[in-house]
Amino acid sequence: MQINISGHHLEITDALRTYVGDKFSRLERHFDQITSIQVILSPEPKSHKAESTIHISGADVFATAEADDMYAAIDKLTDKLDRQILKHKEKAVSHKHGH
């Protein structure tokens, strides 16, 4: 799994890079066919925004999240992506087994 982290008007520190890596490693536990992840972090005037596109076998998953703190935005983003990946996985399994 390859993670590309970029920032709009934001310096990506080692702490942010480590935090994003730890959070996104949780997604790989639920679905092991993730090929690449693109994460964009940007501070907005009144909040912080995190968005991500994940390339998995059979689909691309996109989510965006905003919060007062960058770490909270990353947490919300990974929660949304986790739900979407589990939904995609359930769909793939039900189609495969004919349910």
VMD Tcl script that draws the C-alpha trace (Angstrom):
set ca {
  {0.00 0.00 0.00}
  {1.41 3.33 -1.07}
  {0.34 6.52 0.74}
  {0.90 9.92 -0.90}
  {0.36 12.83 1.48}
  {0.27 16.41 0.23}
  {-0.70 19.68 1.80}
  {-2.29 22.80 0.36}
  {-0.74 25.79 2.14}
  {0.46 23.39 4.82}
  {3.84 21.91 5.69}
  {3.53 18.14 6.19}
  {5.44 17.41 9.40}
  {6.76 14.03 10.46}
  {4.11 13.89 13.20}
  {1.30 14.38 10.64}
  {2.85 11.83 8.28}
  {3.13 9.25 11.10}
  {-0.43 9.93 12.31}
  {-1.89 9.51 8.81}
  {0.12 6.31 8.28}
  {-1.14 4.83 11.56}
  {-4.78 5.71 10.84}
  {-4.73 4.42 7.27}
  {-3.03 1.16 8.28}
  {-6.32 0.38 10.08}
  {-8.08 0.42 6.70}
  {-5.71 -2.19 5.34}
  {-6.73 -4.59 8.13}
  {-10.32 -4.56 6.82}
  {-9.53 -4.76 3.12}
  {-6.14 -5.97 1.90}
  {-6.57 -5.09 -1.80}
  {-5.75 -1.38 -1.43}
  {-3.23 -0.35 -4.08}
  {-2.69 3.36 -3.36}
  {-3.95 6.20 -1.20}
  {-3.83 9.92 -1.99}
  {-4.35 12.23 1.01}
  {-4.68 16.03 0.75}
  {-4.61 18.12 3.92}
  {-5.50 21.81 3.84}
  {-6.20 24.41 6.50}
  {-9.39 26.34 5.75}
  {-10.13 29.76 7.26}
  {-12.42 28.39 10.01}
  {-11.57 24.68 9.99}
  {-9.15 22.05 8.71}
  {-10.00 19.84 5.74}
  {-8.76 16.36 4.90}
  {-9.68 14.50 1.73}
  {-8.57 11.20 0.31}
  {-8.93 8.97 -2.71}
  {-8.26 5.26 -2.28}
  {-7.67 2.98 -5.26}
  {-8.87 -0.54 -4.53}
  {-9.54 -3.48 -6.78}
  {-12.79 -2.79 -8.57}
  {-13.40 0.80 -7.45}
  {-12.10 4.12 -6.23}
  {-13.28 5.42 -2.86}
  {-13.35 9.16 -2.12}
  {-14.15 10.98 1.12}
  {-13.66 14.40 2.64}
  {-13.93 15.62 6.24}
  {-13.67 18.93 8.08}
  {-12.99 19.65 11.75}
  {-11.56 22.35 14.02}
  {-8.34 20.36 14.42}
  {-6.33 18.64 11.65}
  {-6.03 15.42 13.67}
  {-9.81 15.35 14.24}
  {-10.35 15.85 10.49}
  {-8.05 12.88 9.77}
  {-10.00 10.78 12.31}
  {-13.33 11.64 10.67}
  {-11.87 10.94 7.23}
  {-10.62 7.48 8.17}
  {-13.99 6.63 9.77}
  {-15.83 7.57 6.56}
  {-13.39 5.64 4.39}
  {-13.60 2.63 6.69}
  {-17.39 2.50 6.32}
  {-17.16 2.86 2.52}
  {-14.52 0.14 2.19}
  {-16.49 -2.28 4.35}
  {-19.59 -1.58 2.26}
  {-17.63 -2.23 -0.96}
  {-16.22 -5.44 0.51}
  {-19.69 -6.68 1.51}
  {-21.02 -5.92 -1.97}
  {-18.17 -7.81 -3.61}
  {-18.66 -10.84 -1.36}
  {-22.45 -10.92 -1.88}
  {-22.06 -10.68 -5.67}
  {-19.44 -13.40 -5.66}
  {-21.56 -15.82 -3.63}
  {-24.85 -14.93 -5.30}
  {-26.75 -13.69 -2.25}
}
mol new
graphics top color blue
foreach p $ca { graphics top sphere $p radius 0.5 }
foreach p [lrange $ca 0 end-1] q [lrange $ca 1 end] { graphics top cylinder $p $q radius 0.2 }
display resetview
